[in-house]
């Protein structure tokens, strides 16, 4: 049995950017045409990934959704720039986009055998990290474009399906990552930080700063309480009996 872990936000957010790019190009050309909504592009991309992977009847598909990160309790600067960037983006109706994806997920939750997992204090990265250890006896496939998650290939049972990597002119394929490469990814993030998450090292960093950065970026060793919370979230979700209802 394979466990398929879908990093939903890392598929959905790029589709918003693609849809916007097409809309802008149409507006410039003066020939506005139909543009598939971002949540429909997302669903199409999700099905494409699952098709390429190949799903058996006994496999479990877990769709991981974002919550508020516990890391903000330790570092108020963590991802602080993201809301500012969205506020500056007057072209995108983010409220409407998230309403659309939430509605789609609700429909899929009722009509498919997909499991949807969200915890208000955990990021999807946390749930994927915890699931990689929780299902240690299963083959794990992570569907994402987030390079951070590559470090989870440290575990022998984990494979990384990169939604950004192209093969035969189409996006989406496996990326081979060794245990040594996974450790290197983690060490690089500890040393250099992560600009995308607003984790930026300083020449004057102290040991305390280094320890905080390690806490923020290390997906192989989460705090004990966070690990327990994630396991509870997984187990609670899996209690639900899931069946396909294609008529819906």
C-alpha positions in Angstrom: 0.0 0.0 0.0 1.3 3.4 -1.0 0.7 6.5 1.0 0.4 9.6 -1.3 1.0 12.9 0.5 -0.3 15.9 -1.5 1.1 19.3 -0.6 -2.1 21.1 -1.8 -0.9 24.7 -1.4 2.2 24.1 -3.5 0.0 22.9 -6.4 -2.8 25.5 -6.0 -0.8 28.7 -5.5 1.2 28.3 -8.7 -2.0 27.7 -10.7 -3.2 31.2 -9.5 0.0 32.7 -10.9 -0.5 30.8 -14.2 -4.1 31.9 -14.5 -3.2 35.5 -13.8 -0.4 35.4 -16.4 -2.8 34.2 -19.1 -5.4 36.9 -18.1 -2.7 39.6 -18.3 -1.5 38.4 -21.7 -5.1 38.3 -23.0 -5.7 41.8 -21.7 -2.5 43.1 -23.4 -3.5 41.5 -26.7 -6.9 42.9 -26.6 -8.4 39.5 -27.2 -9.7 38.3 -23.9 -10.7 34.7 -24.0 -11.7 31.9 -21.6 -9.2 31.2 -18.8 -9.6 28.1 -16.8 -10.1 29.1 -13.1 -7.1 28.4 -10.8 -9.0 25.8 -8.7 -9.9 23.9 -11.9 -6.2 24.0 -13.0 -5.3 22.7 -9.6 -7.7 19.8 -9.9 -6.4 19.0 -13.4 -2.8 19.1 -12.1 -3.6 16.9 -9.1 -5.2 14.2 -11.4 -2.3 14.4 -13.7 0.2 13.7 -10.9 -1.9 10.8 -9.6 -2.2 9.4 -13.1 1.6 9.5 -13.6 2.2 7.9 -10.2 -0.4 5.1 -10.7 -2.9 4.5 -7.9 -4.0 1.1 -6.7 -7.2 0.5 -4.9 -5.5 -0.1 -1.5 -3.4 3.1 -1.7 -4.3 6.1 0.5 -4.3 9.6 -0.8 -3.9 12.3 1.9 -4.4 15.9 0.9 -2.6 18.2 3.4 -3.9 21.7 4.0 -2.3 24.7 5.6 -2.9 25.8 9.2 -1.3 28.7 11.1 2.3 27.7 11.8 3.5 27.0 15.4 6.8 28.6 14.3 5.3 32.1 14.5 5.2 31.6 18.3 9.0 31.3 18.3 9.8 33.8 15.5 7.3 36.5 14.6 9.3 37.2 11.4 8.6 33.8 10.0 6.8 34.2 6.6 5.8 37.7 7.8 6.4 39.1 4.3 3.8 36.9 2.6 0.7 38.7 3.6 2.4 42.0 2.6 3.1 40.6 -0.8 -0.5 39.5 -1.2 -1.8 42.9 -0.1 0.3 44.5 -2.8 -1.2 42.1 -5.4 -4.3 44.0 -6.4 -4.8 41.8 -9.4 -5.6 38.7 -7.4 -8.8 38.3 -5.3 -7.1 36.0 -2.8 -10.2 35.7 -0.6 -12.2 34.4 -3.6 -9.4 32.0 -4.7 -9.3 30.4 -1.3 -13.1 30.2 -1.2 -12.9 28.3 -4.5 -10.3 25.8 -3.3 -12.0 25.2 0.0 -15.3 24.5 -1.9 -13.5 22.1 -4.3 -11.9 20.3 -1.3 -15.3 20.0 0.4 -16.8 18.5 -2.8 -13.9 16.0 -3.1 -14.1 15.1 0.5 -17.7 14.0 0.0 -17.3 12.3 -3.4 -13.8 10.6 -3.3 -11.8 8.4 -1.0 -9.2 11.1 -0.5 -8.4 12.0 3.1 -8.2 15.8 3.9 -6.0 16.8 6.8 -5.7 20.2 8.5 -4.6 21.3 11.9 -4.9 24.9 13.0 -1.4 25.0 14.4 0.5 22.9 11.7 1.7 23.7 8.3 1.2 21.1 5.5 5.0 20.6 5.6 4.6 19.5 9.3 1.9 17.0 8.5 3.9 15.6 5.6 7.0 15.3 7.8 5.1 13.5 10.5 3.3 11.2 8.1 6.6 10.1 6.6 7.5 8.7 10.0 4.1 7.6 11.0 3.8 5.4 7.9 7.4 4.2 8.2 6.5 0.7 6.9 4.8 2.0 3.8 6.1 3.5 0.5 5.6 7.2 0.8 5.2 9.5 -2.2 5.3 13.3 -1.6 3.7 15.4 -4.3 5.0 18.9 -4.1 7.1 21.6 -5.7 8.5 22.7 -2.3 12.3 22.0 -2.2 12.2 21.9 1.7 10.4 18.6 1.5 13.2 16.9 -0.3 15.0 16.5 3.0 12.4 13.9 3.9 14.0 11.6 1.4 16.4 11.0 4.2 14.0 8.2 5.0 14.4 5.1 2.9 10.6 4.7 2.4 10.1 8.3 1.0 10.0 9.3 -2.7 9.6 12.9 -4.0 7.4 13.6 -7.0 8.4 17.1 -8.1 5.5 19.1 -9.7 7.9 21.6 -11.1 10.3 19.2 -12.8 9.7 18.6 -16.5 9.9 15.3 -18.5 8.9 15.0 -22.1 7.8 18.7 -22.0 5.3 18.2 -19.3 5.6 19.0 -15.6 5.6 16.3 -12.9 8.0 13.5 -12.3 10.0 11.7 -9.7 13.2 13.3 -8.5 15.9 10.9 -7.2 17.3 12.2 -3.9 19.8 10.3 -1.8 20.1 10.3 1.9 23.3 12.3 1.7 21.6 14.9 -0.5 18.7 15.2 1.9 21.1 15.9 4.8 22.9 18.5 2.6 19.6 20.2 1.9 18.9 20.5 5.6 22.4 21.7 6.4 22.2 24.4 3.7 19.0 25.7 5.1 20.5 25.8 8.6 23.5 27.7 7.3 21.9 30.0 4.7 18.3 30.3 6.0 15.4 30.5 3.7 14.5 33.8 2.0 11.1 32.5 1.0 10.2 31.9 4.6 11.9 35.2 5.7 14.6 33.3 7.6 17.7 35.4 6.9 21.0 34.8 8.7 23.1 37.7 9.9 26.9 37.9 10.3 26.3 38.7 14.0 24.2 35.6 14.7 24.7 34.0 18.1 24.3 30.4 19.0 20.8 31.2 20.1 20.1 32.5 16.6 21.5 29.3 15.1 19.4 27.1 17.3 16.3 29.1 16.4 17.0 28.7 12.7 17.5 24.9 13.2 14.1 24.7 15.0 12.4 26.6 12.1 13.8 24.6 9.2 14.4 21.0 10.5 11.6 18.7 9.3 13.4 15.6 10.4 13.1 16.5 14.1 10.0 18.4 15.1 9.2 19.3 18.7 7.7 16.4 20.6 4.3 18.2 21.2 4.1 19.1 17.5 4.8 15.4 16.5 2.1 14.2 18.9 -0.4 16.8 17.5 0.3 15.7 14.0 -0.1 12.0 14.8 -3.5 12.8 16.4 -4.5 14.7 13.3 -3.6 11.8 11.1 -5.3 9.1 13.2 -8.4 11.2 13.6 -8.7 11.7 9.8 -8.1 8.0 9.1 -11.0 7.0 11.3 -13.4 8.1 8.6 -14.6 5.4 6.2 -13.9 6.7 2.7 -15.6 5.6 -0.4 -15.9 6.8 -4.0 -19.2 8.4 -4.9 -18.6 9.3 -8.6 -22.3 10.2 -9.1 -21.5 13.3 -7.0 
